[in-house]
Structure formats: C-alpha cells, structure tokens
Amino acid sequence: MNVYETSSIRNVVFLGHGGSGKTTLAEAISYSTGVITRMGRVQDGNTISDYDKEEIKRKFSINASVIPVEWNGLKINILDAPGYFDFVGQMEDAMSVADAAVIVVNGKAGIEVGTIKAWEICERRQIPRIFFITNMDDPNAKYMEIVEQLKERFGKKVAPFHLPIIEDGKLTGYVNVVKMGGRKFTDDLGSYTERDIPEDLTPELEPCREQLMEAVAESDEVLMDKYFSGEEFTYEEISMALRRSVIKCDIVPVQIGSGVNCQGVNSFLQTCEKYFPSADKAEVMKIATNLETGEEVIGDFDWNKPVSAYVFKTIMDPFVGKYSLVKVRTGVLCAGDTVYNATKDVEEKLSKLYVMRGKNVIEVQKLYAGDIGAIGKLASTRTGDTLSTKEWPIEYHPTTMSKPYTYVRYKAVNKGEEEKIAQALNKLTIEDLTLKVVVDDENKQTLLYGIGEQQLEVVASKLEERYKVKITLEKPRIAFRETIKKKVQVQGKHKKQSGGHGQYGDVVMEFEPSGDLSKPYEFEEKIFGGAVPRNYFPAVEKGIQECVKAGPLAGYPVVGIKATLIDGSYHPVDSSEMAFKMATVLAFKKGFMEANPVLLEPIALLSVTAPDKYSGDIMGDLNKRRGRITNMIPTDTGKQIIEAEVPMLELSGYSTSLRSITGGSGDFEYVVSKYEQAPADVQNRVIEEQK
C-alpha cells in the first residue's frame, strides 16, 4: 500500500442501526476500489470486515474494523462500527479517531433507534456527517418519505443531494441535485454515465434545489447578497460553500445507493473527496497534556512536529496476534522508531509498522499524521495510551467509554481451569474497555460486567471458541446485610476442663441497634467492680469483630449493631483471652437471634433516560421491580430522565427489559445508595437459599 500525506487521508466511520447495511456498503466500496475481487455477503460470513468467528456465526458486526481503500489519490480509512447497542464500546473506539461519519439508513426501515443514537453521538462530537440511504434497489424503499422523516427529526440542515431514478420498478440512477444532472448506473462497480433528468422528478427536485441554494447563501455574506439580488451561483461557489457547511455541520447531505448492487458507491467516494475533511482540516481536535511542563497541547495533525500517536483499539487474538491500532496525531511514525509511552512511562521499540484491512495485515514503512495503522507486540501499551517521544512527552486525554452496569456471576465448568479463564478474560477486557471483571470476596464470587446480556454471552462463546475454556453465567449473589431490631441481654460462658489448665470465660452482654448502618458495630463496656478484668476487653471486642463478618441469620455481614459488656466472671488460673473471645462469640450468636434479626437489601438509585412516550411503560416495569419513583426530569431533546430507588435484587436482566420497552432507545445508570429491610418473603427465600 502507498504512503499518503495528511491532506490525502480521510477517516470515515460507518454508523447506524444494526442490520441497516453498513458492512455491505463497506464491502461494496472495497469491491469498487479493487481491494477485493468479489463481494462477500454477511449471510455467508465472508465479508472483509466481519471476520471474527462470533461475527460469522451470529451474522452481525461485533468488533469495529478498519478497511483502508485507495481511490483517486486518496486513502480512505473506513471504520465499520457495530450497530447493536451491546457493542457500543467498539463504536466509541472507532468514533475516537473518525473525522467524518456516514449514518447508514435502510431504505425500507427508515429511521430506527440506531439512526438516532448515531446522530446524537455525531452531535456531541460535532463531526461532519452524511446520511446514506441504502437498499434503494428494493421496490419497497421509500426515499422521499425517509428524507421528510430525517428533516422532521433532525432539522432543516438535512439536505438531499440525490434523488433516485426508478424505472420499471428498478433503481437505474439518480439526480445529482448539486450539479443538476442525471446519472445512470452502468456496471456493478458503481460507475455511471450522464443522462437527462426525468420530467416526473421536477416537483421533487425544485424544493431540494432551493433548499441547497438557501444553504449556500447562508454560508457567506457575499453569496447572501448575490442570492437576494437574484443572481445565479457558479458551480465553484456552490461546491465550496457546501464543503464549508458540511465540515461545520451546518448541512447534512442525503445520498442514495445499494450496497448489494454496488450502486451509489462512486458518488460516495466523491463525497469523501469533496465534502469530508482531511485530518488536518477537521474541526475535531484531540487535547493532550505535556507531562513535563503541564501545558495543554493540541494534536493538530502537523506532520512537521515530533511524532505522537493515540492507541484507540487493541486486538488480542491467539491466532492473529496482538496489535495496537493507532491514529498518528502529529509527526511521522516510522518502522524501527523507538517511542515513549507517556501513559505508562516506558519506551517501546517499533520493529514493524502495518495497516490492517479487516484481519489482513499489510506492512508499511511509515504513517503520516492523520493516518491509521497498527503496531504489533507492544509489551506495555494498551487502549487509551499515548505514544510520543521522550523529548516531547505528551499524553492525549483518553476517550470516555460507556460504563458497564449489567453483570453476571461466572464459574468455570471444569475445575482447575480458573487460572486459564482469568488470563483469557484479561485479554478480552484489554480488547473491549466496556468489559470488566470484579472479584467479590465478600460473596465469594467473580463478576463479569458488560453493557448488556448479549455481550456477556458473546464473551462466554469467545472463551470457548478462542481459548478452549468454558464458563457458566449465573445470577449474581446480592450483597445483603444483617442487623437486629430490638435490645436483648444475654450471657455467654465458655468453660472447658481437660487436665492441667482449663478455659474459662463468662460475659453478660447487651445487643441493640446502633442506628448507624454505615458501621458494622459499636462496642462499649460498663463493668463495675472488676467482674471482667480490663485486659480481657480487647478479646471481647475481637470476638465481636469476627462475628460481624458473617451473621448467624444467613451468613451475610452484620451492620448497625451496638454491643455492650455489662457483666461477667473470670477464673484467676483458667481465664484467657481466647476463652473470653469464645464466650463473646457464644453470646453474640444467641443474642443476635433473639433480637429480631432481619436482612437488609442494597437499594440502587437508578436513573433511566428514554423518549418521553415510553415513560408510562418504564414506570410500570419499575413498580413491578419494587421500585419507588423519586423524580422525573424532562430534557431539551424530548426525553425524560426517570429517577427511582430500586432493590439491586430486582435489577437482574434490566438492560434487556429496558431495551425491549424502548426499542433500544433507553439508557440507564445506577449507584448503590443505601440499605433497607427486605420484605419478609424475600428474606425467607434468601435464608432458605443460603441453607
């Protein structure tokens, strides 16, 4: 592959709802530009970007993949991102290095939840974008209806650059609204020739053209004057104005095509050249900090500066190997360079440099600022790290990733494989930052966190397929607590005689609620007349310390208890610290069970954000989960933030339920805020399970 300078590079991410046709469009572009000699199909599992065994098996994208294509002196790095919401971390990896976006919309389905989410992330990052309406070869495709939906949903900045030409029920070409010319598709490589504009398209064409001319006029005061004086714009004025407006996100073009038939591909490539910015001209900049001086640095893609690169993704594959995918932000990265990982404070030697095309690795000698490539076998470098020079030690601020809230307990199917599973999971969490493994010592379980249940199922499948180890996914054990509701007085006596010195400890204690659930216990002594010598007080407290680790009711930690030593007796020979500790343990167990013991369950403060129309269904579902609605906050975007207190026990499977209720448009987050007494039926069930 040729080496390209910054001005000739475009980094374009494909976004959209799962199944909208992103991978097929990427395949068509690869075919049209000669990267592949025949088009693969998602259904057949032979596309260039969906190469992972899980993707082939499930027939949808799970990982973000890079497909560099060369066209007309440009290098276009296509980042094919998953559309399914469980794999949002992969989409965020791709977005962190994209300078423009294509939101792919299915010509039959129209606007879907994934379309809206793609728009929202583009808005947050202020990234130039176009809509590409695919599947336009389908007789049921509804282009103008979708265009109106897009305008209604996203505003007047949505502007159709194309109108489809349908003849005998088939897509044969399109009208280029910018150039006011007809185009006829001529082959299966996306090529076209010029043709006349059909007269029956005039009613649709005129308002589209007028909208474009208004957008051109609004981009410049001189052009505005020209527009109001009734003068016609030249093609150069229109083209330059539209380019400025697209880059500033003031206009979002709509184009058409068919990935399956490779139609509209050439016009898309022209859009990349004309309207999408090269990295150095993009509005999206990456901020870094100079670790030596503390000064802020802008990664402005100047290749005359010292080299710096951001690691946006890591591939850990037992067959392909380990690769760190980077975007060069300043300077020129060369094979054989020694770079400084400012994040980890280590130097790394780059033996070879590559670009990745799906799973295929192509060796290159250097990468200019703005380009995307891969480095093999870096020892310490991980996703989010910065590579720079020791003389210019800078660190780019890492991309904010979605936080995982769905979790399950996992166990090894075969004993003795726990260590292999831990190592394999560590590799998977390096690949996907939305995965997290947490060892819960308190409940003697290991938890696997992710965005949703489907992602966690894929992890279990990858462990078996890639690493030959099996796990089962189970409902996690909830971190209950135990406490008491009333005050009791009990005696605990430990007496043992077995020849020689015996053991003797005797305590009389009061147990009552302390009123502070944030602490396990409070200890006091009110001994009069030396009934228990002072030197045994620490042993009594040590007995309490051990007892509160696992309560007598169901083995959960004890909180909110006050223990007072009020009396007892001792033996001048047989008494010892161990004897008084054992006496305290006996008193605790007896007193706890007499003091109306109860289970406390963790309560989460849950925040759900979803379109207002789903509020009723969401609240109904939360009520079924014993939730209490505490607040409702409307947003400027027509959404509602619903805050509720919900027992953690009831949040199992919530991501799937919320997705089902809202069609995937709802998000949630939570924090454990407090403990409350669990209902009697819940207590009885948990106690029975613990037996």
N, C-alpha and C positions, 0 to 999 in steps of 0.2 A: 504494500500500500504506500502511496506517495505521502510525503510530509507536507502539511499545509500550514501556512501562516495564519495568524489570528483572524484577519479580515475575511478569510475564505472558509471559516468554520461556523457552522450553525448547530446549536444543541437544542433539539426539539423533543419534548415529552408528549407521548400519546396518552390522553386521559379519557375517561368516560365510563359508563355503566358496564358491569360485567356482561359479556356477550354482545356488546354493541358493534364489534368488528375491528378493534384496534390491532390485534395480532394479524388478522387477514390483510388489513391495509399495509402494515409493515412488510408483510410477505410480498404483496403486490409491488411495493416500491423496490424491494430487494430484487425482484424479478425484472422489473422495468430497467433498473440500472445495471443489470448484468452480474449482480452479486451471486445469484443462483440461476440455474438453467431451467428449472421447472418449479412451479409454485406448489408448496405443500398446503395441507389443509389441517385445521385444528382438529377436526373429527378423526383424521388419520394419524394424528400425533407426529407429523413430520415437518412442522414449521421451524423456521430458523431461530425464533425467539423462545418458543415453549419446548425446551429440550430436556428439562428435568423429568425424571420418571413419574413423579407425582403429577406434573402438569399433563403429561401424555395420558396417564391413567384417568385423570379427572376431567380432561378436555377443557381446561381454562388456565389462565396465567396465574402463577403463584409468586414468581420472582420478577423483579424488574430486570430487563436485559437490554444490552446496548447493541445496536445494529448500525455501524457506520457505513454509509454509502457515498460513492463519488459520482458527482454529476456536474457537468458544465464548469469545471474548475473549482467546484465547491466540495467540501467534506461535510456531510450532514450526519450528525450523530443522533440517530433515532433512539429514544429511550421508551421502550414499550413497558408501560406500568400496569400492574393488575387492577382490574375494576372491582373485584369483590372486596367488601369492606374489612374482612378479617385480615387482609394482607396490606393494610394501609401503610404499614412501615416501609414496605418496598416502594410504594408510590412516593412516600416522603423522601426516601433516598434519591429517587430519580428527580423529583422536583428541586432538590437542593442544588442540582448542577444544571438545570434547564434554563435556557434564555428565552424560550418561547414554548407555547403549548398548542396542541391540536386536540380539541374536545370532539371526540367521535360520537355521532348520534345515529342510531339505527333508523333508517328511513321509514320503516314500518312502525316501530315502537314509539318514536318521537322522544320528547323529554322524559327522562327517567331520573330516579333519585341520584344515580351516579353522575348524571349530567350536571345536576345542581351542585353536588359536592365538588365536582371538578371546577365549576365556575367559582365557587366560594374560595377554594384554595388559590386559584389564579388571582382573584381579587385581593386576598390577603397579601400575596407576594407581589402584586402589581406587575404581572408578567403578560407580555403580548400573547394573544391567542386568536385562533380561528375556530369556527365550527366546520366540521367536515361531515356532511350528511351522506352516509354510506348506504349500501343496499338499494341504491336508486334504480337498479335493474329489475327490482321486484315490482310486479304490476300493482301491488297494494301500497307502494311507497307514496307518501303524501307530502311533497316538498313544501309547497306554499303554506300548507296548514302548520307544518313544523316551524317555518320561518316566523309566522304570526305568533305561535306559542313562545318562541325564543324572544321575540320583541316584547311580548306581554310580560314575560318573566324577568328578562334582563335589561329591558330598556331600549331606547332608540339608538344606542350605539351599535346594536346588531344590524348589519347591512349585508344583504345578499349580493355577492359578486358574480354569482352564477344563476342562471335559470335553466332547468332541464328541458331538453327537446325530446319529446316522446312521440314516436311514430309507430303505428300499428301495435301499440301497447308495449313497445320496447324503447329503452334509453339508447338513443343514437348519437347524442351530442349535447351541447349546452350553448347558452348565450353568455358571452363574456360581457357583463354589464359595464365594466370599466372601459373596455375598448369598443363597446357597442358593435360586436361582431359575432357571427355564428361560428360554431366549431363542430366538426363531425369526427367521431371516433373512427379510426381506420384499421387498427390492429389490436392484438392482445397485449401490447407493450405500453398502452396508454397514449399512443401517438394520435394526432388529429390533423385535419386539414380545415381550411376556412370554408364557410358556406353562408348562404343568406339566412337572415333571421326570419323564422316563420311568422306570418302576419298574425296568427292567432295568439301569439305571445305578447303583442303590443300592449294590451290592457295591463298585464302584469309587469311588463318591462318599464313603462313610463314612471310609475311611482318609485320603483327601485333605483332608476337612474336619477330621479330628482333627489332622493334621499342622499345618494352619493355626492351629488353636486353641492348640496347644503353642507355636508360634512367637509368637503374640500374648502368651501368658502369660510367656514368657521375656523379653519386651521391657520389662517393668516389674514391680517388686516387688508393687505393689498388685494388679495383674492376676494375678500368680502366686498370691497368697493367694486371690483370687476363684476361680481355676481349681481349686485344691486343695479349696476348700470346696464345689465342685460348682455354683457359680452360673454362669448364662449371661452371656456378654459382650453388651453392646449393639452395634449396628452401628457406632456412632460410635467406640466403644473399639476394635473390630476394625480399622476403617478407619485410625484414627490410628496404632495400633500397627504395622500392616503398612506404612504410609508410612514411619515411622521406621526399620523394619527393612530396607526396600528401599534407602533412602538410605544406611544404614550398611553395606550389602552383606551383611546377615545373612540376607536372604531373596532368592531369585531366582525371580520368578514365571514360570510357563509359560503361554502363551496360544496360541490356535489361530486359523487363518484360511486364506483362499485369496486370493493376490494377483490371480490371473487373474479370479476371480469377485467380487472386492471384498468378500469375506466376512471378518468379524472386524475390519474397519477402524475402525468406531465404537468398539468396546471398546478398541482400541489407543489411540485418541485420548483416551479417558477415562483410560487408564493414564498417559499423558503428563501429564494434568492432576493426577491424584490422587497418583501414586507417584513421578514423576520431579521432581527439584528444579529450581527456577529457579536461575539462575547464582549469585545471592547466598546461596542456601541449600545450594549444592553443597559436598560435602566436598573436591572437587578445587580447590586454590588454586594460583595461579601466583606464584612468588617473583621479585622484582625487586631491583635494586640502585640506590640513589640515587648517581649518578655524581659528584655534588658533595660529598656527605658520607660516602659509602662505606657508609651504613646499609642494612640489609635492609628491603625494602618488600613487603607482601602485596597482591597485586591482588585486593581483596575485593569488587569489583563495586559499590562505593558510588558512586552517580551524583552525589552531592554533592561529591565530591573533584575535583581537577583531572583533566583528561582524560588517559587513557593507553590505547593500543591495541597489540595484538600482531599482526604480519603473519604469518599462518600458511600462506599459499599465494600464488603469483604465476602469473597466466595471461599468456602471451606468444603471442598469435595474430595472424598477419598480416592477418586479416580482422576479427576481433572487437576487436583492440587489446590494450593492456597494462592489466591490472587487478591491484591488490594487495588480496587478501582479508584482512580484519582482524576480530579479535574485540575489541570495546571492553571494557576491563577495569576502568576507573574513569571517572567523569565522563560527559559527554555530548559525542559527536563531532558537529559541525555542518558543513554545507556552507559553504564560504567561510573556514573556520578556517585559520590558519597553525599548523602543528605542527612540533615539533622531533624530528628523527630522532637520538636519543641514540646509537644504534649507529654511525651514520656521521658524526655531528657536523655535520649540515646542517639547514636549515629547509626545509619543503616546504609549498606552498600547495595547499589542497584546493579546487578550483573547484567540483566537484560530488561528491555522495555517492550511492551506489547500494546496492541489494541485488541479488544475482544469483540467478536461478532457472533452473538449467541454463545455457544460453547466453544467456538473455534478461536484459536489464539494466533495472532499474526504479529511477528516480530517487527519492530520499527527501531530506528536509531535515535529519534528524538521527537518530542512533543512540544509544540509552541503553546504559549499562554492561550487559554480558551479551549484547548483540546482535551479530550477524554481518553485515558489509556489505562493500562493495568501493569502492576509490578508483581512479580512472583516471589513468594517465600520470604517476605519481610518478617523478621523474628518477633519484634515487639509492637509493630504498628497495627492499629485497629481502626474500625469505622469511627469517624469524627476527629481523627488525629490530623495534625498538620506536618507536612514535610517542608523544610526550608534549608537555610544554610546556618552554620554556627555563627557566622559574622552578622547575620540578619535573622535572629531567632524570633520568628513570629508565630502566633497561634490564632487560627480562624475560629470564630465562635461556632460551636457545633450546632447542627440543625436540631430544632426542637422536635422530638418524636412524640407520637401519641402514646399515652400511658396505658399499660395493660391493667384491666380491672377484673377480667374473667380468670378464674383459677380453678384447678382441679388437683386432687391428690394423685400421685402416681406411685406404682410399685413395680418392682422387677417381676416378670413372670417366672424366670429361672433364678434360683438362688445362686449367689456367687457372681452375678453379673452387674452388681450395683456400681462397681468402680468403672466398668466399661460404659455403662449408661451415663454416669456423671461426666465422663470425658466426651462422649458423643453429644450430650446436651450442651456442654460448654462450647463446642464448635457451632452448634445451631444457634446459640444465643449471640455468638460473635457475628454470624451471618445476618441475623434479624434482631435488631435492638428492641423490638416490641415483645420479645420473649424474655422471660425471667424465671430463674429457679431460686426458690427460697426454702431453706431448711428451717422447719418449725420444730425446734427442740421441745417446746412446751407440750405439744400434742403428738410428738413422736411421728412426724410425717414430713414428707418432702412435697412441696407445692410447685406446680408449673403454671405460670401466669402468661396470658396472651390477650389479644384483642377480642377473640370470640372462640366458641367451641370448635368451629370448623378448622381454625388454625391449629388448635391443640391436637385435633385428630390427625391432621397432616404431619405434625411433629412425631406422633406415635408411629405413623406409617413410615416416615423417613428413617426413624431409628431402626425399624425392622428391615427396610429395603437397603439402606446405605451401610448401616453399621452392624446389622445382624444381631440386634438385641431387641427384646420385646418388653413392653410395659403395658400395664392396665391403667386406665384412667378411672378414678372413683370420686365420689362426692367427698369433699374435704371435711375433716373433723373441725367443728367450730370451737373457738376458744371461750368456752363458758367459764364462769367463776362461781364459787360457792361462798355463802355467807349465812349469818343467823339473824333471826328477827326478834328474839327475846333474851332476857337476862336469866342466867342459871348459876347455881353454886354446886360444885361437885368436888369429890375427893378422889385423888389418885394415889394409890400406895403400891410401891414396888418392893417386895420382900422376898429374899431368896437365901437359903442356908444350905450349904453343901460341903461342910467341913472347912475348917480354917475360917478366914474372914468371909462373912456373908455380904449381902447387898441390902441396903435399907434406905428408902426414900419415901417421904409422905408429904403430899401437898394438898391444900384446900384452895380451890381457885374459883373465881367468878369469871364468867364469859358473857359478854354483851355486845350489841352492835356499837361500833365506834362512830358511825356516821360519816366516815371518810373512806369511800370505795377506792381511792387512788393508792391507798397503802394496805399491805396485807394485814398488819396487826399493830396494835399499840400494847406495850407491856408496862405494868405498874406493880409495885409491891407495897403492901400495908401490913407488914409483920410487926407484932408487938411482943416484947419480952423474949426475943431470940428463939421463937419456936422453930424457925429455919435460919441457920447461920447465914450471914451475909455472903460468905464466899461461895454459897450454892446458888445465889440468884442468877449468875450468868448461865449455869447449867439449866435452870428452869427456862430461861429465855431461849436457849439453844434448842430445847425440846419443842418450843412453840415454832421457832424458825423452821424446823424440819417438818412439822405437821402441816404448816400452811402451804407447803409446796404441792401437796396432793390431799384434798379434803376427803373426809370419810363418806360423803354422800355419793360422789361419782368419780372421784379421783382428779377433779379439777382444782386449780389453785384457789386458795381461800383469800378473801379480801374483806376489809371493813369490820374486823373483829378486835375487841378490847379484852385483854386477859389480865386479871389482877390476882396476884398471890396474896391471900389474906391469912393463911394459917398453915400449919403442918407440924411435923415432928421429925426428929433425927436420932440416930444412934451414934454415940461417940466413937465406936470402932467400925461398924459396918456401913455407915453412910459414906457416899462418894458422889462425885459429880455425875458419873454415869447413872447411879441409882436415882438421883433427883431428876435427871433428864428423862429416864424411863417412866418415872412416876408422873411427870408432866404430860408425856405422850398419852398415857392411860387416861388422865383427867381430861385432856383435850378431846379425845375421841368420844368419851362418854358425854362430856358437856356439850359438844357440838351437836350431837344427835338429839339431845334433849332441848336444845334452844331454838326449835322450829327452823331447821336448816332449809335453805332454798337455793335454787340455781339461778344465776344471773346470766342473761344473754347479751352479747355485744350488739349495740344499735348503731347502724350506719346513718350518717347524714348524706342522703342521696340527692344528686342534682341531675335532672333529666332535661335535655334541650331538644325540642322537636317542634314541627309546624303546629300552629295553634289548633288545627282541625282534629288533631289526634289527642288533645288534652283529656277529653272525657274518657276515652278508652285507656289511656295511660293511668289516670287516677283510679279507674275501676280495677285495673290489674294490681295497682299498688295496695288498694284496700284488701284484695284477696291475699296479699302477702303480709297482712297485718301492719301495713304502712299507715303513717299519720301525715297528711299533707300539712306542711307548715308555712308554705309561701308559694306564690305564683307571680312571676315577673315577665311581662311582655317585652319583646326585643323590637328593635327597629326593622328587623328583616322578616316580620310576620311569624316569628317563632315564640314559643312560650318556654320559660325556664320553670320547671316544677320542682320544688324542694320538699323533701319528705324524710321522716325518720322511719327506717325500715330495719327489722331484725336481720342480722347477717345470715342467719339460717335460711331466710326466705329469698336471698339474692342469688341462690344457685340457679343457673340457667337463665339469668335475667337478660343477658345480651341477646339470646335467641328470641325471647319473648318480645323485647322492645323492637327488635328488627322486624318481627312478624307483624306487630301492631302498626308500625310506622313505615313499612316497606323499605327499611334501611335508612330512613332519614333522621332517626333519633339517635342521640348520643347521651352517654351518662358518665358520671364520675361519683366517687364517694370517699368519705373518710369515716373511720370508726370514731364515734364521738363520746359514747358513754355506755354504761351497763345498766340494765333494768331487769327486774324479776320476770322470769319467763312464766307463761301460763302453765297451769297445773298439768294439762295434757302433754305439753312439750317437755316439762320436767320429767314426768313419768316415763315418756318414751326414751329420753336421753339416758336416764338412770338405768332403764331396762337394757338398753344397748350396751352400756358400759359394763354391765354384769357379764 
